[in-house]
Amino acid sequence: MIVGTAAAFLLWPATTHFSGDGYQLLSFLGSGRPITKGWDWGATRLIEFVHQMRGGTGLDSALSTYRVVSVVAGLLATAGTVLLLARLAA
């Protein structure tokens, strides 16, 4: 189930990834400017860290970083749901 979900995340990405100020955040990450949104400090630091570890620069790299973080978050959520349901069913 988790492998199938991972395949779905990778094979059918959404054409619009962001709502609200998401494109602004993407632009900040791609240009190297620090993201100054205080309301989402933990996720912002994680995305910046992943972007730096990937050696990314530019908008394409920033978009790719957001996709990587999104897929991993989706897989963690799916795995957590499966584990929770297994525990509840036991």
C-alpha positions as CSV (number, residue, x, y, z in Angstrom):
1,M,0.0,0.0,0.0
2,I,2.8,2.5,0.9
3,V,4.7,1.6,-2.3
4,G,1.5,2.2,-4.3
5,T,1.0,5.5,-2.6
6,A,4.6,6.6,-3.3
7,A,4.1,5.6,-7.0
8,A,0.9,7.7,-7.2
9,F,2.6,10.7,-5.6
10,L,5.4,10.5,-8.1
11,L,3.4,9.6,-11.2
12,W,0.5,12.1,-10.9
13,P,1.8,15.3,-9.4
14,A,-0.6,18.2,-9.2
15,T,-0.2,20.9,-11.8
16,T,-0.7,23.7,-9.2
17,H,1.3,23.0,-6.1
18,F,0.7,26.1,-4.0
19,S,-2.2,28.2,-2.8
20,G,-2.0,31.6,-1.1
21,D,1.6,32.7,-0.8
22,G,3.2,29.5,-2.0
23,Y,4.6,30.9,-5.2
24,Q,6.2,33.7,-3.2
25,L,7.8,31.1,-0.9
26,L,9.0,29.2,-4.0
27,S,10.5,32.4,-5.4
28,F,12.3,33.1,-2.1
29,L,13.8,29.6,-1.9
30,G,14.9,29.7,-5.6
31,S,16.5,33.1,-5.2
32,G,18.4,32.3,-2.0
33,R,16.6,34.9,0.0
34,P,15.6,33.8,3.5
35,I,12.0,32.9,4.0
36,T,10.6,35.1,6.7
37,K,7.2,33.6,7.4
38,G,7.1,33.1,11.1
39,W,3.8,31.1,11.1
40,D,5.5,28.0,9.6
41,W,9.0,28.1,11.1
42,G,9.6,24.4,11.4
43,A,8.5,23.4,7.9
44,T,10.4,26.4,6.4
45,R,13.7,25.4,8.1
46,L,13.2,21.8,6.9
47,I,12.6,22.9,3.3
48,E,15.6,25.2,3.4
49,F,17.7,22.4,4.9
50,V,16.7,19.9,2.2
51,H,17.3,22.5,-0.5
52,Q,20.8,23.2,0.8
53,M,21.6,19.4,1.1
54,R,20.6,19.0,-2.5
55,G,22.9,21.8,-3.5
56,G,20.0,23.6,-5.2
57,T,19.8,27.0,-6.8
58,G,17.1,28.5,-9.0
59,L,13.4,28.0,-9.3
60,D,13.5,24.5,-10.8
61,S,15.6,23.2,-7.9
62,A,13.3,25.0,-5.4
63,L,10.2,23.3,-7.0
64,S,12.0,20.0,-7.0
65,T,12.8,20.4,-3.3
66,Y,9.2,21.2,-2.4
67,R,8.2,18.0,-4.4
68,V,10.7,15.9,-2.5
69,V,9.5,17.2,0.9
70,S,5.8,16.7,-0.2
71,V,6.3,13.1,-1.3
72,V,8.2,12.2,1.9
73,A,5.5,13.9,4.1
74,G,2.8,12.0,2.2
75,L,4.6,8.7,2.7
76,L,5.0,9.4,6.4
77,A,1.3,10.3,6.7
78,T,0.3,7.2,4.8
79,A,2.6,5.0,6.9
80,G,1.3,6.6,10.1
81,T,-2.3,6.0,9.1
82,V,-1.6,2.4,8.2
83,L,0.1,1.8,11.6
84,L,-2.7,3.5,13.5
85,L,-5.4,1.5,11.7
86,A,-3.4,-1.7,12.3
87,R,-3.2,-0.9,16.0
88,L,-6.9,0.1,16.3
89,A,-7.9,-3.2,14.5
90,A,-5.8,-5.3,16.9
